[in-house]
C-alpha cells in the first residue's frame, strides 16, 4: 500500500496549485481520503477529506471556499485544487487513506487514517 503526493511547489500569494495523491498497490476507490498539512513548528492538521464515492466532502474552516477536493477512481487518484493561496498555507501536505467502510475520516483527525504518503512541500510567498 503506497500513496504518493505530487504537485507541490513555490507559488506567489493569490496563486493556485493542484496536488495529486496517487495510490499504488491497492485500489483507491474503496478508501476515504484525507489531505493534511504540517507547517514548520506546528502540529499536523486536517485540511479536507472525501468519501470513497466522492459524494461527501469536508473542509477545514481555514480553506473553505479556496480548496476543492475531488477524486477520479478510474485513475486511482485524489486531487486537492488550491486557489487563492496565502502564505499561511505554506506546509508539507500529506494525503492519507482511511479504512474502507469507516466514517471517522470525516472529522479530519489523524487517528481516523491508516495509510500515509510522504508529503509534498507547498510554499506560498507573500
ChimeraX commands (.cxc) that place a marker at each C-alpha (Angstrom):
marker #1 position 0.00,0.00,0.00 radius 0.5
marker #1 position 1.57,3.24,-1.10 radius 0.5
marker #1 position 0.33,6.78,-1.50 radius 0.5
marker #1 position 2.38,9.28,-3.49 radius 0.5
marker #1 position 1.71,13.02,-3.42 radius 0.5
marker #1 position 2.77,15.36,-6.19 radius 0.5
marker #1 position 2.08,18.86,-7.44 radius 0.5
marker #1 position 3.63,20.91,-4.67 radius 0.5
marker #1 position 5.91,23.83,-5.34 radius 0.5
marker #1 position 6.54,27.53,-4.87 radius 0.5
marker #1 position 3.76,29.95,-5.76 radius 0.5
marker #1 position 3.01,33.59,-5.07 radius 0.5
marker #1 position 0.15,34.59,-2.82 radius 0.5
marker #1 position -3.11,34.50,-4.74 radius 0.5
marker #1 position -1.87,31.74,-6.99 radius 0.5
marker #1 position -3.05,28.17,-7.43 radius 0.5
marker #1 position -1.70,24.66,-7.22 radius 0.5
marker #1 position -3.25,21.24,-7.72 radius 0.5
marker #1 position -1.98,18.42,-5.58 radius 0.5
marker #1 position -2.40,14.80,-6.60 radius 0.5
marker #1 position -2.44,11.69,-4.45 radius 0.5
marker #1 position -1.91,8.53,-6.42 radius 0.5
marker #1 position -2.25,5.06,-4.98 radius 0.5
marker #1 position -0.18,2.07,-5.91 radius 0.5
marker #1 position -0.54,-1.47,-4.72 radius 0.5
marker #1 position -4.21,-1.12,-3.91 radius 0.5
marker #1 position -7.47,0.14,-5.38 radius 0.5
marker #1 position -8.17,3.59,-4.08 radius 0.5
marker #1 position -11.88,3.56,-4.90 radius 0.5
marker #1 position -12.78,1.79,-1.65 radius 0.5
marker #1 position -10.96,4.23,0.63 radius 0.5
marker #1 position -11.94,7.61,2.01 radius 0.5
marker #1 position -9.03,10.00,1.53 radius 0.5
marker #1 position -7.90,12.98,3.53 radius 0.5
marker #1 position -5.41,15.76,2.99 radius 0.5
marker #1 position -3.41,17.03,5.94 radius 0.5
marker #1 position -0.68,19.61,6.28 radius 0.5
marker #1 position 2.10,20.43,8.68 radius 0.5
marker #1 position 3.72,23.82,8.84 radius 0.5
marker #1 position 7.13,24.31,10.49 radius 0.5
marker #1 position 6.82,24.25,14.24 radius 0.5
marker #1 position 3.16,23.31,14.16 radius 0.5
marker #1 position 1.17,20.13,14.54 radius 0.5
marker #1 position -0.27,18.37,11.54 radius 0.5
marker #1 position -3.81,19.47,10.80 radius 0.5
marker #1 position -6.62,18.16,8.65 radius 0.5
marker #1 position -7.38,20.13,5.51 radius 0.5
marker #1 position -10.01,18.22,3.58 radius 0.5
marker #1 position -11.43,14.75,3.03 radius 0.5
marker #1 position -13.59,12.88,0.58 radius 0.5
marker #1 position -15.64,9.71,0.82 radius 0.5
marker #1 position -14.90,6.66,-1.31 radius 0.5
marker #1 position -17.69,7.57,-3.72 radius 0.5
marker #1 position -16.77,11.23,-3.81 radius 0.5
marker #1 position -20.25,12.29,-2.72 radius 0.5
marker #1 position -19.23,13.53,0.72 radius 0.5
marker #1 position -16.52,16.08,1.40 radius 0.5
marker #1 position -15.37,18.12,4.36 radius 0.5
marker #1 position -13.05,21.09,4.71 radius 0.5
marker #1 position -11.23,22.89,7.46 radius 0.5
marker #1 position -12.63,26.37,8.02 radius 0.5
marker #1 position -9.31,27.91,7.01 radius 0.5
marker #1 position -9.57,26.56,3.45 radius 0.5
marker #1 position -13.31,26.61,2.77 radius 0.5
marker #1 position -14.11,28.40,-0.45 radius 0.5
marker #1 position -10.50,28.20,-1.64 radius 0.5
marker #1 position -9.68,24.48,-1.77 radius 0.5
marker #1 position -11.60,21.76,-3.58 radius 0.5
marker #1 position -11.08,18.05,-3.12 radius 0.5
marker #1 position -12.05,15.57,-5.82 radius 0.5
marker #1 position -11.24,12.09,-6.95 radius 0.5
marker #1 position -11.01,10.08,-10.14 radius 0.5
marker #1 position -11.28,6.46,-9.17 radius 0.5
marker #1 position -10.56,5.37,-12.73 radius 0.5
marker #1 position -7.11,6.93,-12.31 radius 0.5
marker #1 position -6.69,5.80,-8.71 radius 0.5
marker #1 position -6.05,9.43,-7.80 radius 0.5
marker #1 position -7.40,12.10,-5.45 radius 0.5
marker #1 position -6.83,15.79,-6.09 radius 0.5
marker #1 position -6.68,18.93,-4.00 radius 0.5
marker #1 position -7.20,22.10,-6.01 radius 0.5
marker #1 position -5.87,25.04,-4.04 radius 0.5
marker #1 position -6.82,28.54,-5.17 radius 0.5
marker #1 position -6.14,31.97,-3.73 radius 0.5
marker #1 position -3.22,30.59,-1.78 radius 0.5
marker #1 position -1.95,32.50,1.23 radius 0.5
marker #1 position 1.44,32.48,2.95 radius 0.5
marker #1 position -0.16,30.68,5.89 radius 0.5
marker #1 position -0.92,27.75,3.57 radius 0.5
marker #1 position 2.80,27.02,3.46 radius 0.5
marker #1 position 3.31,23.48,4.72 radius 0.5
marker #1 position 4.10,19.93,3.81 radius 0.5
marker #1 position 0.89,18.40,2.51 radius 0.5
marker #1 position 0.11,14.74,3.08 radius 0.5
marker #1 position -2.61,12.51,1.76 radius 0.5
marker #1 position -3.91,9.63,3.84 radius 0.5
marker #1 position -6.31,6.76,3.37 radius 0.5
marker #1 position -8.87,5.67,5.92 radius 0.5
marker #1 position -10.08,2.10,6.19 radius 0.5
marker #1 position -12.97,1.19,3.88 radius 0.5
marker #1 position -16.50,1.45,5.26 radius 0.5
marker #1 position -15.49,3.72,8.12 radius 0.5
marker #1 position -16.88,7.15,8.92 radius 0.5
marker #1 position -14.34,8.69,11.28 radius 0.5
marker #1 position -12.37,10.01,8.32 radius 0.5
marker #1 position -14.95,12.82,8.10 radius 0.5
marker #1 position -13.67,14.51,11.26 radius 0.5
marker #1 position -10.19,15.03,9.81 radius 0.5
marker #1 position -8.41,13.53,12.76 radius 0.5
marker #1 position -5.17,11.67,12.17 radius 0.5
marker #1 position -6.38,8.70,14.16 radius 0.5
marker #1 position -9.00,8.02,11.52 radius 0.5
marker #1 position -6.42,7.27,8.83 radius 0.5
marker #1 position -4.28,4.22,8.33 radius 0.5
marker #1 position -2.02,4.83,5.35 radius 0.5
marker #1 position 0.04,7.94,4.71 radius 0.5
marker #1 position 2.08,9.37,1.89 radius 0.5
marker #1 position 5.47,11.02,2.27 radius 0.5
marker #1 position 4.23,14.52,1.65 radius 0.5
marker #1 position 4.79,17.32,-0.85 radius 0.5
marker #1 position 6.03,20.80,0.01 radius 0.5
marker #1 position 3.86,23.82,-0.73 radius 0.5
marker #1 position 5.42,27.23,-0.28 radius 0.5
marker #1 position 3.44,30.42,-0.77 radius 0.5
marker #1 position 5.43,33.64,-0.96 radius 0.5
marker #1 position 3.98,36.99,0.03 radius 0.5
marker link #1:1,2 radius 0.2
marker link #1:2,3 radius 0.2
marker link #1:3,4 radius 0.2
marker link #1:4,5 radius 0.2
marker link #1:5,6 radius 0.2
marker link #1:6,7 radius 0.2
marker link #1:7,8 radius 0.2
marker link #1:8,9 radius 0.2
marker link #1:9,10 radius 0.2
marker link #1:10,11 radius 0.2
marker link #1:11,12 radius 0.2
marker link #1:12,13 radius 0.2
marker link #1:13,14 radius 0.2
marker link #1:14,15 radius 0.2
marker link #1:15,16 radius 0.2
marker link #1:16,17 radius 0.2
marker link #1:17,18 radius 0.2
marker link #1:18,19 radius 0.2
marker link #1:19,20 radius 0.2
marker link #1:20,21 radius 0.2
marker link #1:21,22 radius 0.2
marker link #1:22,23 radius 0.2
marker link #1:23,24 radius 0.2
marker link #1:24,25 radius 0.2
marker link #1:25,26 radius 0.2
marker link #1:26,27 radius 0.2
marker link #1:27,28 radius 0.2
marker link #1:28,29 radius 0.2
marker link #1:29,30 radius 0.2
marker link #1:30,31 radius 0.2
marker link #1:31,32 radius 0.2
marker link #1:32,33 radius 0.2
marker link #1:33,34 radius 0.2
marker link #1:34,35 radius 0.2
marker link #1:35,36 radius 0.2
marker link #1:36,37 radius 0.2
marker link #1:37,38 radius 0.2
marker link #1:38,39 radius 0.2
marker link #1:39,40 radius 0.2
marker link #1:40,41 radius 0.2
marker link #1:41,42 radius 0.2
marker link #1:42,43 radius 0.2
marker link #1:43,44 radius 0.2
marker link #1:44,45 radius 0.2
marker link #1:45,46 radius 0.2
marker link #1:46,47 radius 0.2
marker link #1:47,48 radius 0.2
marker link #1:48,49 radius 0.2
marker link #1:49,50 radius 0.2
marker link #1:50,51 radius 0.2
marker link #1:51,52 radius 0.2
marker link #1:52,53 radius 0.2
marker link #1:53,54 radius 0.2
marker link #1:54,55 radius 0.2
marker link #1:55,56 radius 0.2
marker link #1:56,57 radius 0.2
marker link #1:57,58 radius 0.2
marker link #1:58,59 radius 0.2
marker link #1:59,60 radius 0.2
marker link #1:60,61 radius 0.2
marker link #1:61,62 radius 0.2
marker link #1:62,63 radius 0.2
marker link #1:63,64 radius 0.2
marker link #1:64,65 radius 0.2
marker link #1:65,66 radius 0.2
marker link #1:66,67 radius 0.2
marker link #1:67,68 radius 0.2
marker link #1:68,69 radius 0.2
marker link #1:69,70 radius 0.2
marker link #1:70,71 radius 0.2
marker link #1:71,72 radius 0.2
marker link #1:72,73 radius 0.2
marker link #1:73,74 radius 0.2
marker link #1:74,75 radius 0.2
marker link #1:75,76 radius 0.2
marker link #1:76,77 radius 0.2
marker link #1:77,78 radius 0.2
marker link #1:78,79 radius 0.2
marker link #1:79,80 radius 0.2
marker link #1:80,81 radius 0.2
marker link #1:81,82 radius 0.2
marker link #1:82,83 radius 0.2
marker link #1:83,84 radius 0.2
marker link #1:84,85 radius 0.2
marker link #1:85,86 radius 0.2
marker link #1:86,87 radius 0.2
marker link #1:87,88 radius 0.2
marker link #1:88,89 radius 0.2
marker link #1:89,90 radius 0.2
marker link #1:90,91 radius 0.2
marker link #1:91,92 radius 0.2
marker link #1:92,93 radius 0.2
marker link #1:93,94 radius 0.2
marker link #1:94,95 radius 0.2
marker link #1:95,96 radius 0.2
marker link #1:96,97 radius 0.2
marker link #1:97,98 radius 0.2
marker link #1:98,99 radius 0.2
marker link #1:99,100 radius 0.2
marker link #1:100,101 radius 0.2
marker link #1:101,102 radius 0.2
marker link #1:102,103 radius 0.2
marker link #1:103,104 radius 0.2
marker link #1:104,105 radius 0.2
marker link #1:105,106 radius 0.2
marker link #1:106,107 radius 0.2
marker link #1:107,108 radius 0.2
marker link #1:108,109 radius 0.2
marker link #1:109,110 radius 0.2
marker link #1:110,111 radius 0.2
marker link #1:111,112 radius 0.2
marker link #1:112,113 radius 0.2
marker link #1:113,114 radius 0.2
marker link #1:114,115 radius 0.2
marker link #1:115,116 radius 0.2
marker link #1:116,117 radius 0.2
marker link #1:117,118 radius 0.2
marker link #1:118,119 radius 0.2
marker link #1:119,120 radius 0.2
marker link #1:120,121 radius 0.2
marker link #1:121,122 radius 0.2
marker link #1:122,123 radius 0.2
marker link #1:123,124 radius 0.2
marker link #1:124,125 radius 0.2
marker link #1:125,126 radius 0.2
view
